Amino acid sequence: MGNPEQILLETASPSTRRERGFTLLEVLVALAILSVAVVAVIQGFAQDLRLLKLSGDHQRAMQLADQKVREVLVPEAQREHGAAAGFRWERVIRLVEAPELALPGSPPRWRVFEIAVRVTWDEHRQVELATLRTVPAVTTPVLGTRAPPGQNPIPRGGGTQ
Protein backbone atom coordinates (compact mmCIF):
# COMPACT_ATOMS: atom_id res chain seq x y z
CA MET A 1 0.00 0.00 0.00
CA GLY A 2 1.02 3.55 -0.60
CA ASN A 3 0.97 6.79 1.11
CA PRO A 4 -2.55 7.75 2.38
CA GLU A 5 -2.29 11.17 0.74
CA GLN A 6 -1.42 9.59 -2.60
CA ILE A 7 -4.34 7.18 -2.30
CA LEU A 8 -6.66 10.10 -1.57
CA LEU A 9 -5.44 11.94 -4.68
CA GLU A 10 -5.89 8.88 -6.88
CA THR A 11 -9.41 8.22 -5.66
CA ALA A 12 -10.55 11.86 -5.67
CA SER A 13 -12.48 13.24 -8.59
CA PRO A 14 -10.70 15.59 -11.05
CA SER A 15 -12.57 18.62 -9.66
CA THR A 16 -11.29 17.91 -6.14
CA ARG A 17 -7.69 17.71 -7.38
CA ARG A 18 -8.05 21.11 -9.13
CA GLU A 19 -9.16 22.91 -5.96
CA ARG A 20 -5.81 22.44 -4.18
CA GLY A 21 -4.07 25.38 -5.97
CA PHE A 22 -4.26 28.03 -8.66
CA THR A 23 -3.73 27.28 -12.29
CA LEU A 24 -1.22 29.23 -14.34
CA LEU A 25 -4.08 30.98 -16.15
CA GLU A 26 -5.61 32.17 -12.87
CA VAL A 27 -2.26 33.54 -11.70
CA LEU A 28 -1.72 35.39 -15.00
CA VAL A 29 -5.20 36.94 -14.87
CA ALA A 30 -4.62 38.07 -11.27
CA LEU A 31 -1.27 39.63 -12.22
CA ALA A 32 -2.86 41.44 -15.18
CA ILE A 33 -5.59 42.89 -12.95
CA LEU A 34 -3.01 43.90 -10.35
CA SER A 35 -0.86 45.56 -13.04
CA VAL A 36 -3.79 47.63 -14.31
CA ALA A 37 -4.62 48.72 -10.75
CA VAL A 38 -1.00 49.71 -10.00
CA VAL A 39 -0.76 51.75 -13.22
CA ALA A 40 -4.04 53.53 -12.38
CA VAL A 41 -2.81 54.37 -8.88
CA ILE A 42 0.51 55.73 -10.20
CA GLN A 43 -1.30 57.87 -12.77
CA GLY A 44 -3.59 59.18 -10.04
CA PHE A 45 -0.59 60.19 -7.91
CA ALA A 46 1.05 61.90 -10.90
CA GLN A 47 -2.14 63.87 -11.61
CA ASP A 48 -2.38 64.85 -7.93
CA LEU A 49 1.21 66.15 -8.03
CA ARG A 50 0.49 68.23 -11.15
CA LEU A 51 -2.61 69.71 -9.52
CA LEU A 52 -0.67 70.43 -6.33
CA LYS A 53 1.99 72.34 -8.31
CA LEU A 54 -0.68 74.27 -10.23
CA SER A 55 -2.45 75.15 -6.99
CA GLY A 56 0.79 76.39 -5.44
CA ASP A 57 1.59 78.48 -8.53
CA HIS A 58 -1.91 79.96 -8.47
CA GLN A 59 -1.59 80.84 -4.79
CA ARG A 60 1.81 82.52 -5.32
CA ALA A 61 0.41 84.46 -8.31
CA MET A 62 -2.52 85.71 -6.22
CA GLN A 63 -0.15 86.76 -3.44
CA LEU A 64 1.99 88.67 -5.95
CA ALA A 65 -1.09 90.37 -7.43
CA ASP A 66 -2.29 91.33 -3.94
CA GLN A 67 1.16 92.70 -3.09
CA LYS A 68 1.23 94.81 -6.27
CA VAL A 69 -2.23 96.23 -5.50
CA ARG A 70 -1.24 97.09 -1.90
CA GLU A 71 1.98 98.82 -3.03
CA VAL A 72 -0.11 101.68 -4.45
CA LEU A 73 -0.39 104.28 -1.70
CA VAL A 74 -1.39 107.33 -3.74
CA PRO A 75 -2.90 106.20 -7.03
CA GLU A 76 -2.10 108.01 -10.27
CA ALA A 77 -3.13 106.88 -13.74
CA GLN A 78 -0.26 104.76 -15.07
CA ARG A 79 0.80 101.39 -16.44
CA GLU A 80 3.67 99.35 -14.99
CA HIS A 81 5.04 95.86 -15.53
CA GLY A 82 7.76 93.63 -14.21
CA ALA A 83 8.79 90.10 -13.30
CA ALA A 84 9.25 88.32 -10.00
CA ALA A 85 10.00 84.68 -9.09
CA GLY A 86 9.02 83.23 -12.48
CA PHE A 87 5.88 85.36 -12.81
CA ARG A 88 5.25 88.36 -15.05
CA TRP A 89 2.95 91.10 -13.76
CA GLU A 90 1.27 94.18 -15.19
CA ARG A 91 -0.40 96.89 -13.11
CA VAL A 92 -2.82 99.36 -14.71
CA ILE A 93 -4.18 102.28 -12.70
CA ARG A 94 -6.87 104.40 -14.32
CA LEU A 95 -9.20 107.16 -13.18
CA VAL A 96 -12.84 106.05 -13.14
CA GLU A 97 -15.59 108.57 -13.80
CA ALA A 98 -17.98 108.68 -10.87
CA PRO A 99 -20.59 111.38 -11.57
CA GLU A 100 -22.70 110.51 -8.54
CA LEU A 101 -19.89 111.67 -6.23
CA ALA A 102 -19.95 115.28 -7.47
CA LEU A 103 -22.69 117.86 -7.05
CA PRO A 104 -23.70 119.60 -10.28
CA GLY A 105 -21.59 122.70 -10.90
CA SER A 106 -19.07 121.97 -8.14
CA PRO A 107 -15.63 120.39 -8.39
CA PRO A 108 -15.53 116.71 -7.44
CA ARG A 109 -14.62 116.01 -3.84
CA TRP A 110 -13.48 112.47 -4.57
CA ARG A 111 -11.52 110.66 -7.25
CA VAL A 112 -12.00 106.95 -7.89
CA PHE A 113 -9.18 104.85 -9.33
CA GLU A 114 -9.31 101.30 -10.60
CA ILE A 115 -6.17 99.31 -9.81
CA ALA A 116 -5.91 96.13 -11.88
CA VAL A 117 -3.02 93.66 -11.66
CA ARG A 118 -2.59 90.73 -14.03
CA VAL A 119 -0.02 88.02 -13.22
CA THR A 120 0.93 85.47 -15.90
CA TRP A 121 3.10 82.34 -15.88
CA ASP A 122 3.62 79.16 -17.93
CA GLU A 123 2.59 80.83 -21.22
CA HIS A 124 -1.18 80.41 -20.76
CA ARG A 125 -1.81 80.68 -17.01
CA GLN A 126 -2.95 83.97 -15.48
CA VAL A 127 -4.81 85.57 -12.61
CA GLU A 128 -6.20 89.08 -12.44
CA LEU A 129 -7.03 91.11 -9.37
CA ALA A 130 -8.83 94.47 -9.54
CA THR A 131 -10.03 96.90 -6.91
CA LEU A 132 -11.32 100.45 -6.63
CA ARG A 133 -9.64 103.07 -4.47
CA THR A 134 -11.34 106.34 -3.53
CA VAL A 135 -9.14 109.30 -2.61
CA PRO A 136 -10.02 112.92 -1.82
CA ALA A 137 -9.68 115.24 -4.83
CA VAL A 138 -8.20 118.03 -2.66
CA THR A 139 -5.99 116.76 0.10
CA THR A 140 -3.64 118.14 2.71
CA PRO A 141 -0.21 116.99 3.90
CA VAL A 142 -1.84 116.12 7.22
CA LEU A 143 -3.70 113.31 5.45
CA GLY A 144 -0.46 112.09 3.90
CA THR A 145 -1.46 112.92 0.33
CA ARG A 146 -0.95 115.95 -1.85
CA ALA A 147 -2.98 118.84 -3.17
CA PRO A 148 -3.71 119.24 -6.89
CA PRO A 149 -1.07 121.18 -8.87
CA GLY A 150 -1.27 124.96 -8.35
CA GLN A 151 -3.02 124.76 -4.97
CA ASN A 152 -1.30 125.07 -1.63
CA PRO A 153 -3.53 123.91 1.25
CA ILE A 154 -1.16 125.33 3.92
CA PRO A 155 -1.67 129.08 4.58
CA ARG A 156 1.44 131.22 4.27
CA GLY A 157 2.68 133.14 7.29
CA GLY A 158 2.44 130.21 9.67
CA GLY A 159 1.23 132.20 12.70
CA THR A 160 -2.02 133.56 14.05
CA GLN A 161 -3.05 137.08 13.14
N, CA and C of each residue as an Amber inpcrd file, in Angstrom:
protein
   483
   0.8270000  -1.1690000   0.0000000   0.0000000   0.0000000   0.0000000
   0.8740000   1.2350000   0.0000000   0.2540000   2.3180000  -0.4440000
   1.0190000   3.5470000  -0.6050000   0.6890000   4.5480000   0.4820000
   1.1600000   5.6340000   0.2450000   0.9670000   6.7850000   1.1140000
  -0.5250000   7.1430000   1.1450000  -1.1170000   7.4360000   2.3200000
  -2.5450000   7.7470000   2.3810000  -2.9070000   8.9990000   1.5700000
  -1.9880000   9.9590000   1.5120000  -2.2890000  11.1700000   0.7380000
  -2.3370000  10.8510000  -0.7520000  -1.4440000   9.9730000  -1.1880000
  -1.4210000   9.5950000  -2.5990000  -2.6740000   8.8050000  -2.9580000
  -3.1240000   7.9550000  -2.0600000  -4.3400000   7.1820000  -2.2960000
  -5.5300000   8.1280000  -2.4010000  -5.5640000   9.1370000  -1.5390000
  -6.6570000  10.1020000  -1.5670000  -6.6740000  10.8480000  -2.9020000
  -5.5070000  11.2340000  -3.4020000  -5.4370000  11.9440000  -4.6800000
  -5.8920000  11.0570000  -5.8300000  -5.5250000   9.7870000  -5.7900000
  -5.8870000   8.8840000  -6.8750000  -7.3830000   8.5970000  -6.8900000
  -7.9970000   8.5350000  -5.7290000  -9.4140000   8.2170000  -5.6620000
 -10.3080000   9.4430000  -5.7800000  -9.7360000  10.6440000  -5.6080000
 -10.5500000  11.8630000  -5.6660000 -10.9320000  12.1640000  -7.1020000
 -12.0110000  12.8490000  -7.2480000 -12.4750000  13.2370000  -8.5860000
 -11.5550000  14.3240000  -9.1480000 -11.5660000  14.5610000 -10.4510000
 -10.7000000  15.5920000 -11.0470000 -10.9990000  16.9880000 -10.5080000
 -12.2470000  17.2830000 -10.1720000 -12.5660000  18.6230000  -9.6630000
 -11.9700000  18.8310000  -8.2770000 -11.8640000  17.7950000  -7.4720000
 -11.2850000  17.9100000  -6.1410000  -9.7890000  18.1670000  -6.2430000
  -9.1220000  17.5020000  -7.2000000  -7.6900000  17.7110000  -7.3770000
  -7.3920000  19.1430000  -7.8210000  -8.2460000  19.7650000  -8.6050000
  -8.0510000  21.1130000  -9.1310000  -8.1710000  22.1690000  -8.0340000
  -8.9010000  21.9170000  -6.9920000  -9.1610000  22.9080000  -5.9570000
  -7.9900000  23.0900000  -5.0020000  -6.9290000  22.3420000  -5.1190000
  -5.8100000  22.4410000  -4.1790000  -4.9190000  23.6410000  -4.4580000
  -4.9480000  24.2480000  -5.6510000  -4.0720000  25.3780000  -5.9660000
  -4.6170000  26.1680000  -7.1440000  -3.8560000  27.1910000  -7.5370000
  -4.2580000  28.0290000  -8.6590000  -3.6040000  27.5230000  -9.9300000
  -4.3120000  27.6450000 -11.0040000  -3.7270000  27.2800000 -12.2920000
  -2.8920000  28.4520000 -12.7920000  -2.0610000  28.1900000 -13.7590000
  -1.2210000  29.2300000 -14.3390000  -2.0800000  30.3380000 -14.9450000
  -3.1830000  29.9860000 -15.5520000  -4.0770000  30.9770000 -16.1470000
  -4.6620000  31.8970000 -15.0750000  -5.0560000  31.3550000 -13.9510000
  -5.6080000  32.1710000 -12.8650000  -4.5610000  33.1390000 -12.3150000
  -3.3340000  32.6850000 -12.1890000  -2.2560000  33.5410000 -11.6990000
  -1.9850000  34.6670000 -12.6900000  -1.9650000  34.3580000 -13.9820000
  -1.7180000  35.3860000 -15.0020000  -2.8320000  36.4300000 -15.0310000
  -4.0750000  35.9970000 -14.9000000  -5.1970000  36.9410000 -14.8750000
  -5.0990000  37.8360000 -13.6420000  -4.7630000  37.2780000 -12.4980000
  -4.6210000  38.0680000 -11.2740000  -3.4950000  39.0920000 -11.4180000
  -2.3730000  38.6890000 -12.0140000  -1.2710000  39.6270000 -12.2220000
  -1.6550000  40.7380000 -13.1960000  -2.4210000  40.4180000 -14.2260000
  -2.8620000  41.4410000 -15.1790000  -3.7720000  42.4590000 -14.4910000
  -4.6910000  41.9880000 -13.6800000  -5.5920000  42.8940000 -12.9510000
  -4.7900000  43.7600000 -11.9820000  -3.8490000  43.1540000 -11.2820000
  -3.0090000  43.8960000 -10.3500000  -2.1710000  44.9480000 -11.0840000
  -1.6540000  44.6140000 -12.2500000  -0.8560000  45.5620000 -13.0410000
  -1.6870000  46.7650000 -13.4550000  -2.9070000  46.5320000 -13.9060000
  -3.7870000  47.6340000 -14.3080000  -4.0840000  48.5250000 -13.1030000
  -4.3230000  47.9360000 -11.9520000  -4.6160000  48.7160000 -10.7510000
  -3.4060000  49.5480000 -10.3250000  -2.2080000  48.9720000 -10.3850000
  -0.9980000  49.7070000  -9.9990000  -0.7640000  50.8810000 -10.9440000
  -0.9350000  50.6640000 -12.2450000  -0.7610000  51.7500000 -13.2210000
  -1.7760000  52.8640000 -12.9550000  -3.0130000  52.5190000 -12.6630000
  -4.0370000  53.5310000 -12.3840000  -3.6860000  54.3330000 -11.1330000
  -3.1870000  53.6760000 -10.1090000  -2.8090000  54.3720000  -8.8760000
  -1.6390000  55.3200000  -9.1360000  -0.6420000  54.8760000  -9.8920000
   0.5090000  55.7310000 -10.1980000   0.0760000  56.9380000 -11.0120000
  -0.7980000  56.7440000 -11.9850000  -1.2990000  57.8740000 -12.7740000
  -2.0940000  58.8400000 -11.8950000  -2.8470000  58.3210000 -10.9610000
  -3.5850000  59.1810000 -10.0370000  -2.6480000  60.0300000  -9.1890000
  -1.5700000  59.4240000  -8.6840000  -0.5910000  60.1860000  -7.9080000
   0.0780000  61.2540000  -8.7650000   0.4130000  60.9220000 -10.0030000
   1.0480000  61.8980000 -10.8960000   0.1080000  63.0740000 -11.1570000
  -1.1640000  62.7940000 -11.3860000  -2.1420000  63.8660000 -11.6060000
  -2.2810000  64.7280000 -10.3520000  -2.2920000  64.0950000  -9.1830000
  -2.3760000  64.8500000  -7.9320000  -1.1790000  65.7810000  -7.7680000
   0.0190000  65.3130000  -8.1320000   1.2090000  66.1540000  -8.0250000
   1.1420000  67.3360000  -8.9850000   0.6410000  67.1220000 -10.2000000
   0.4880000  68.2290000 -11.1540000  -0.5070000  69.2570000 -10.6220000
  -1.6150000  68.7890000 -10.0720000  -2.6110000  69.7140000  -9.5180000
  -2.0710000  70.4570000  -8.3000000  -1.2660000  69.7910000  -7.4960000
  -0.6690000  70.4310000  -6.3280000   0.2790000  71.5480000  -6.7590000
   1.0880000  71.3080000  -7.7930000   1.9880000  72.3440000  -8.3120000
   1.1880000  73.5090000  -8.8800000   0.1490000  73.2110000  -9.6530000
  -0.6780000  74.2730000 -10.2320000  -1.3440000  75.0990000  -9.1330000
  -1.8230000  74.4390000  -8.1010000  -2.4540000  75.1470000  -6.9860000
  -1.4520000  76.0560000  -6.2760000  -0.2420000  75.5660000  -6.0670000
   0.7910000  76.3850000  -5.4410000   1.1600000  77.5850000  -6.3010000
   1.2920000  77.3740000  -7.6220000   1.5870000  78.4850000  -8.5340000
   0.4660000  79.5180000  -8.5030000  -0.7620000  79.0500000  -8.4980000
  -1.9130000  79.9630000  -8.4700000  -1.9110000  80.7780000  -7.1770000
  -1.6180000  80.1350000  -6.0700000  -1.5850000  80.8380000  -4.7880000
  -0.4810000  81.8930000  -4.7790000   0.7210000  81.5480000  -5.2770000
   1.8130000  82.5230000  -5.3180000   1.4830000  83.6760000  -6.2600000
   0.8100000  83.3950000  -7.3810000   0.4120000  84.4570000  -8.3100000
  -0.5950000  85.3970000  -7.6560000  -1.5470000  84.8580000  -6.9170000
  -2.5230000  85.7080000  -6.2230000  -1.8430000  86.5570000  -5.1470000
  -0.8720000  85.9840000  -4.4510000  -0.1470000  86.7620000  -3.4420000
   0.6380000  87.8990000  -4.0910000   1.2590000  87.6300000  -5.2420000
   1.9940000  88.6750000  -5.9510000   1.0440000  89.7680000  -6.4270000
  -0.1060000  89.3840000  -6.9760000  -1.0880000  90.3750000  -7.4300000
  -1.5700000  91.2200000  -6.2560000  -1.8540000  90.5980000  -5.1340000
  -2.2930000  91.3350000  -3.9440000  -1.2020000  92.2950000  -3.4690000
   0.0410000  91.8420000  -3.4880000   1.1570000  92.6980000  -3.0870000
   1.2640000  93.9110000  -4.0080000   1.1110000  93.7050000  -5.3190000
   1.2300000  94.8090000  -6.2710000   0.0650000  95.7920000  -6.1310000
  -1.1080000  95.3210000  -5.7500000  -2.2310000  96.2320000  -5.4950000
  -1.9600000  97.0460000  -4.2370000  -1.4630000  96.4060000  -3.1840000
  -1.2400000  97.0850000  -1.9040000  -0.0630000  98.0560000  -1.9440000
   0.8440000  97.8990000  -2.9180000   1.9770000  98.8210000  -3.0350000
   1.5380000 100.2320000  -3.4070000   0.3660000 100.3730000  -3.9940000
  -0.1070000 101.6790000  -4.4530000  -0.6630000 102.4410000  -3.2540000
   0.0730000 103.4720000  -2.8330000  -0.3870000 104.2760000  -1.6980000
  -1.2070000 105.4670000  -2.1730000  -0.6830000 106.1950000  -3.1560000
  -1.3930000 107.3310000  -3.7360000  -1.5590000 107.0190000  -5.2190000
  -2.7400000 106.6140000  -5.6320000  -2.8990000 106.1950000  -7.0280000
  -2.8030000 107.3580000  -8.0110000  -2.1530000 107.1070000  -9.1250000
  -2.0980000 108.0110000 -10.2690000  -2.2450000 107.1440000 -11.5060000
  -2.9250000 107.6610000 -12.5140000  -3.1310000 106.8820000 -13.7360000
  -1.7770000 106.5290000 -14.3450000  -1.5220000 105.2300000 -14.4970000
  -0.2610000 104.7620000 -15.0660000  -0.3500000 103.2770000 -15.3900000
   0.6810000 102.8020000 -16.0890000   0.8010000 101.3870000 -16.4440000
   2.2300000 100.9650000 -16.1110000   2.3590000  99.8710000 -15.3660000
   3.6710000  99.3520000 -14.9880000   3.6980000  97.8520000 -15.2470000
   4.9010000  97.3160000 -15.3860000   5.0360000  95.8650000 -15.5350000
   6.3880000  95.4380000 -14.9860000   6.5140000  94.1580000 -14.7250000
   7.7630000  93.6310000 -14.2070000   7.6950000  92.1210000 -14.0980000
   8.7190000  91.5510000 -13.4880000   8.7880000  90.1040000 -13.3000000
   9.2960000  89.8200000 -11.8950000   8.8220000  88.7230000 -11.3380000
   9.2460000  88.3190000  -9.9980000   9.0230000  86.8290000  -9.8260000
  10.0810000  86.1090000  -9.4610000   9.9970000  84.6840000  -9.0940000
   9.2980000  83.8280000 -10.1460000   9.6150000  84.0390000 -11.4150000
   9.0180000  83.2290000 -12.4750000   7.6540000  83.6950000 -12.9390000
   7.1760000  84.7960000 -12.4200000   5.8840000  85.3580000 -12.8070000
   6.1120000  86.7030000 -13.4910000   5.2500000  87.0370000 -14.4210000
   5.2470000  88.3570000 -15.0460000   3.9930000  89.0780000 -14.5790000
   4.1060000  90.3620000 -14.2510000   2.9500000  91.1050000 -13.7650000
   2.8180000  92.4170000 -14.5250000   1.5830000  92.8890000 -14.5840000
   1.2710000  94.1750000 -15.1900000   0.2350000  94.8560000 -14.3010000
   0.5150000  96.1250000 -13.9520000  -0.4020000  96.8910000 -13.1130000
  -0.8880000  98.0880000 -13.9230000  -2.2060000  98.2380000 -14.0000000
  -2.8200000  99.3590000 -14.7110000  -3.6790000 100.1210000 -13.7060000
  -3.3950000 101.4170000 -13.5840000  -4.1810000 102.2850000 -12.7000000
  -4.8490000 103.3240000 -13.5880000  -6.1590000 103.4230000 -13.4870000
  -6.8700000 104.4000000 -14.3180000  -7.9330000 105.0930000 -13.4790000
  -8.1760000 106.3550000 -13.8440000  -9.1990000 107.1550000 -13.1830000
 -10.5660000 106.7190000 -13.6980000 -11.4860000 106.4890000 -12.7850000
 -12.8370000 106.0520000 -13.1410000 -13.7810000 107.2320000 -12.9400000
 -14.5930000 107.5010000 -13.9290000 -15.5850000 108.5690000 -13.8010000
 -16.6680000 108.1240000 -12.8250000 -16.9520000 108.9860000 -11.8600000
 -17.9780000 108.6830000 -10.8680000 -18.8600000 109.9120000 -10.7020000
 -19.7960000 110.1500000 -11.6140000 -20.5890000 111.3810000 -11.5690000
 -21.4550000 111.5010000 -10.3230000 -21.8260000 110.4190000  -9.7060000
 -22.7050000 110.5130000  -8.5440000 -21.9710000 111.0450000  -7.3100000
 -20.6390000 111.1540000  -7.3770000 -19.8930000 111.6700000  -6.2330000
 -19.7690000 113.1920000  -6.2500000 -20.0970000 113.8260000  -7.3600000
 -19.9510000 115.2820000  -7.4670000 -21.3220000 115.9380000  -7.5770000
 -21.4630000 117.0740000  -6.9150000 -22.6890000 117.8610000  -7.0470000
 -22.6110000 118.6420000  -8.3520000 -23.7340000 118.8500000  -9.0220000
 -23.7010000 119.5960000 -10.2840000 -23.1250000 121.0000000 -10.0810000
 -22.1820000 121.3700000 -10.9470000 -21.5910000 122.6970000 -10.9030000
 -20.4890000 122.8710000  -9.8760000 -20.1440000 121.8510000  -9.1230000
 -19.0670000 121.9740000  -8.1410000 -17.9430000 120.9960000  -8.5040000
 -16.7280000 121.3130000  -8.0890000 -15.6290000 120.3870000  -8.3890000
 -15.8220000 119.0860000  -7.6050000 -15.3670000 117.9950000  -8.1480000
 -15.5340000 116.7130000  -7.4390000 -14.7230000 116.7000000  -6.1460000
 -15.3070000 116.1290000  -5.1310000 -14.6230000 116.0090000  -3.8400000
 -13.7950000 114.7320000  -3.7730000 -14.1360000 113.7750000  -4.6160000
 -13.4810000 112.4690000  -4.5740000 -13.0200000 112.0690000  -5.9650000
 -11.9720000 111.2910000  -6.0080000 -11.5240000 110.6600000  -7.2470000
 -11.5010000 109.1540000  -7.0050000 -11.9550000 108.4100000  -7.9980000
 -11.9960000 106.9510000  -7.8880000 -11.0310000 106.3760000  -8.9160000
 -10.1530000 105.5060000  -8.4550000  -9.1830000 104.8520000  -9.3260000
  -9.4410000 103.3490000  -9.3270000  -9.3000000 102.7600000 -10.4930000
  -9.3110000 101.2980000 -10.5960000  -7.8640000 100.8470000 -10.6610000
  -7.5150000  99.8970000  -9.8100000  -6.1750000  99.3130000  -9.8080000
  -6.3400000  97.8550000 -10.2110000  -5.8010000  97.5000000 -11.3690000
  -5.9120000  96.1270000 -11.8780000  -4.5140000  95.5500000 -12.0520000
  -4.3090000  94.3450000 -11.5370000  -3.0220000  93.6610000 -11.6610000
  -3.2730000  92.3060000 -12.3010000  -2.5260000  92.0330000 -13.3640000
  -2.5930000  90.7270000 -14.0330000  -1.2350000  90.0550000 -13.8700000
  -1.2450000  88.8090000 -13.3900000  -0.0250000  88.0210000 -13.2210000
  -0.1220000  86.8230000 -14.1540000   0.9200000  86.5930000 -14.9540000
   0.9300000  85.4700000 -15.8960000   2.1420000  84.5840000 -15.6230000
   2.0010000  83.3060000 -15.9770000   3.0950000  82.3440000 -15.8820000
   2.7730000  81.1600000 -16.7840000   3.7760000  80.3710000 -17.1030000
   3.6250000  79.1630000 -17.9300000   2.8590000  79.4220000 -19.2240000
   3.1470000  80.4790000 -19.9190000   2.5870000  80.8350000 -21.2200000
   1.0800000  81.0890000 -21.2350000   0.2750000  80.2490000 -20.6470000
  -1.1840000  80.4090000 -20.7570000  -1.9050000  80.4500000 -19.4050000
  -1.1820000  80.5790000 -18.3270000  -1.8150000  80.6820000 -17.0050000
  -1.8010000  82.1410000 -16.5670000  -2.8980000  82.5960000 -15.9670000
  -2.9500000  83.9720000 -15.4790000  -4.0230000  84.1340000 -14.4180000
  -3.8040000  85.1220000 -13.5600000  -4.8140000  85.5710000 -12.6060000
  -4.8780000  87.0880000 -12.7100000  -6.0330000  87.6340000 -12.4070000
  -6.2000000  89.0790000 -12.4370000  -6.9400000  89.5070000 -11.1770000
  -6.4440000  90.5710000 -10.5810000  -7.0290000  91.1140000  -9.3660000
  -7.2800000  92.5960000  -9.6120000  -8.4870000  93.0580000  -9.3240000
  -8.8270000  94.4700000  -9.5360000  -9.5740000  94.9850000  -8.3150000
  -9.3540000  96.2560000  -8.0250000 -10.0280000  96.9000000  -6.9080000
 -10.2300000  98.3720000  -7.2400000 -11.0950000  99.0140000  -6.4880000
 -11.3210000 100.4530000  -6.6280000 -10.7790000 101.1410000  -5.3890000
 -10.1500000 102.2960000  -5.5880000  -9.6390000 103.0700000  -4.4710000
 -10.1620000 104.4860000  -4.5980000 -10.7920000 104.9850000  -3.5520000
 -11.3360000 106.3380000  -3.5290000 -10.3990000 107.2200000  -2.7170000
 -10.0160000 108.3580000  -3.3070000  -9.1390000 109.3030000  -2.6130000
  -9.7550000 110.6930000  -2.7130000  -9.5010000 111.5500000  -1.7390000
 -10.0170000 112.9210000  -1.8230000  -9.3980000 113.6540000  -3.0090000
 -10.1800000 114.4770000  -3.6850000  -9.6780000 115.2390000  -4.8250000
  -8.7520000 116.3500000  -4.3590000  -9.0610000 117.0110000  -3.2500000
  -8.2050000 118.0350000  -2.6580000  -7.7780000 117.4970000  -1.3080000
  -6.4760000 117.3620000  -1.1340000  -5.9880000 116.7590000   0.1010000
  -4.9570000 117.6670000   0.7370000  -4.6270000 117.3640000   1.9650000
  -3.6410000 118.1440000   2.7070000  -2.5050000 117.2340000   3.1300000
  -1.3300000 117.8090000   3.4270000  -0.2140000 116.9850000   3.8990000
  -0.5290000 116.2550000   5.1950000  -1.4690000 116.7840000   5.9760000
  -1.8430000 116.1190000   7.2250000  -2.4060000 114.7330000   6.9330000
  -3.1250000 114.6000000   5.8170000  -3.7040000 113.3080000   5.4510000
  -2.6860000 112.3970000   4.7860000  -1.4750000 112.9330000   4.5040000
  -0.4580000 112.0930000   3.8990000  -0.5570000 112.0280000   2.3940000
  -1.3740000 112.8820000   1.7850000  -1.4580000 112.9160000   0.3300000
  -1.1690000 114.3380000  -0.1130000  -1.3210000 114.6330000  -1.3810000
  -0.9480000 115.9520000  -1.8550000  -2.1090000 116.6830000  -2.4970000
  -1.9670000 117.9830000  -2.5640000  -2.9830000 118.8360000  -3.1750000
  -2.7940000 118.8360000  -4.6840000  -3.8430000 119.1430000  -5.4350000
  -3.7060000 119.2370000  -6.8850000  -2.6960000 120.3140000  -7.2600000
  -2.0720000 120.1930000  -8.4600000  -1.0740000 121.1760000  -8.8670000
  -1.6530000 122.5860000  -8.8430000  -0.8500000 123.5620000  -8.3660000
  -1.2680000 124.9560000  -8.3460000  -2.0100000 125.3590000  -7.0890000
  -2.2990000 124.4270000  -6.2010000  -3.0180000 124.7610000  -4.9700000
  -2.1320000 124.4210000  -3.7820000  -2.0570000 125.3110000  -2.8370000
  -1.2950000 125.0720000  -1.6260000  -2.2690000 125.0930000  -0.4500000
  -2.5480000 123.9490000   0.1690000  -3.5310000 123.9120000   1.2450000
  -3.0220000 124.4980000   2.5560000  -1.7040000 124.7860000   2.6700000
  -1.1600000 125.3250000   3.9160000  -1.0800000 126.8430000   3.7780000
  -1.7270000 127.6130000   4.6840000  -1.6720000 129.0770000   4.5830000
  -0.2640000 129.5850000   4.8370000   0.1130000 130.6240000   4.0950000
   1.4410000 131.2210000   4.2700000   1.4420000 132.1080000   5.5090000
   2.5640000 132.2850000   6.1150000   2.6760000 133.1360000   7.2910000
   2.8440000 132.3110000   8.5440000   2.2450000 131.1850000   8.6160000
   2.4410000 130.2150000   9.6670000   1.9100000 130.6030000  11.0250000
   1.6740000 131.8550000  11.3580000   1.2320000 132.1990000  12.6980000
  -0.2010000 132.6840000  12.7170000  -0.6690000 133.0080000  13.9160000
  -2.0180000 133.5550000  14.0520000  -1.9680000 135.0520000  13.8440000
  -3.0230000 135.6480000  13.4130000  -3.0510000 137.0830000  13.1400000
  -3.8780000 137.8140000  14.1240000
